[in-house]
Amino acid sequence: MPNGRSGSLFLDKRELARWLGGLEGSEIVGISITLLVSGRSPGVSVESVAGLLANCRADRIAVEEQDNNDYIIHLDCPLGGESTDTEKWVLVRADSPLFEELRREHKRQGQWGAGL
């Protein structure tokens, strides 16, 4: 599991939904942090992320950059809240179809765009 926060950004909830809408529902876009910590690393599908996003109360989603090459999308807390529900954290690696979108948005916002 990644172990070093190296940047952050915020995503508009509608923008993330738009990115997801351009992908197949069963396509794997990330890894469950909770299961990765327990020694398993099952993929998280577009459909699963879209379900978490639909239940997210925040309009902006916090994203952490880890070790300058992975991202963790936090789909569990309102803006400025404490993010602790790791079942709603999705690790996005370079092979994910979301990675380049996240990287592009991160560059646009700057290294610490979310101030996290």
C-alpha positions in Angstrom: 0.0 0.0 0.0 1.2 3.5 -0.7 2.7 5.2 2.4 3.6 8.7 1.5 1.3 11.6 0.7 3.0 13.7 -1.9 0.2 16.0 -3.1 -3.6 16.5 -3.1 -6.4 17.9 -5.2 -10.2 18.3 -5.2 -12.5 16.8 -7.9 -15.9 18.2 -8.7 -18.3 15.4 -8.1 -20.0 16.0 -11.5 -16.6 15.8 -13.2 -15.8 12.5 -11.7 -19.2 11.2 -12.7 -18.6 12.4 -16.2 -15.3 10.6 -16.4 -16.9 7.4 -15.1 -19.8 7.8 -17.6 -17.3 7.4 -20.5 -16.3 4.0 -19.3 -17.9 0.5 -19.2 -19.6 -0.3 -15.9 -17.6 -3.5 -15.3 -14.2 -1.9 -16.1 -11.8 -1.9 -13.2 -10.6 1.6 -12.3 -9.0 1.1 -8.9 -8.3 -1.1 -5.9 -10.1 -1.2 -2.6 -7.8 0.2 0.1 -9.6 -1.8 2.9 -9.0 -5.1 1.1 -5.5 -4.1 0.0 -4.5 -3.6 3.6 -5.9 -7.0 4.5 -3.6 -8.6 1.9 -6.1 -8.8 -1.0 -6.3 -6.4 -3.8 -9.5 -6.9 -5.7 -10.4 -4.4 -8.4 -13.1 -1.8 -8.0 -15.3 -1.3 -11.0 -16.7 1.8 -12.6 -20.1 0.7 -11.3 -18.9 0.4 -7.7 -17.2 3.8 -7.8 -20.3 5.3 -9.3 -22.4 3.9 -6.5 -20.1 5.3 -3.8 -20.1 8.6 -5.6 -23.9 8.7 -5.8 -24.0 8.3 -2.0 -21.3 10.9 -1.3 -22.7 14.1 0.3 -19.9 16.3 -0.8 -19.8 18.3 -4.1 -16.1 18.1 -4.2 -14.1 14.9 -3.6 -10.7 14.9 -1.9 -7.9 13.0 -3.7 -4.4 12.3 -2.3 -1.4 11.7 -4.4 0.7 9.0 -2.9 4.5 8.6 -3.5 4.2 10.8 -6.7 2.6 8.0 -8.7 -0.7 6.8 -7.2 -3.9 8.5 -6.2 -6.5 7.7 -3.5 -10.0 9.0 -4.1 -11.8 9.6 -0.8 -15.5 9.0 -1.4 -16.5 9.2 2.3 -16.4 12.7 3.8 -17.8 16.1 3.3 -15.4 18.9 2.4 -13.2 19.7 5.3 -14.3 16.6 7.3 -12.2 13.8 8.6 -11.8 11.0 6.1 -11.8 7.7 8.0 -14.0 5.2 6.2 -11.4 3.3 4.2 -14.1 1.1 2.6 -14.8 4.2 0.5 -11.2 4.9 -0.5 -10.2 3.8 -4.0 -6.5 3.5 -5.0 -5.9 4.5 -8.6 -2.7 3.3 -10.2 -1.1 4.2 -13.5 -2.9 1.4 -15.3 -6.4 2.8 -14.4 -8.4 4.6 -17.1 -8.9 7.3 -14.5 -5.2 7.9 -13.9 -4.5 10.3 -16.7 -7.6 12.4 -15.9 -6.4 12.6 -12.3 -2.9 13.5 -13.3 -4.1 16.2 -15.7 -6.4 17.8 -13.0 -3.7 17.6 -10.4 -1.3 19.5 -12.6 -4.0 22.1 -13.3 -4.6 22.6 -9.5 -1.0 22.5 -8.4 0.8 20.0 -6.1 -1.3 20.7 -3.0 -4.5 21.8 -4.7 -6.7 20.4 -1.9 -4.4 21.7 0.9 -4.3 18.2 2.5 
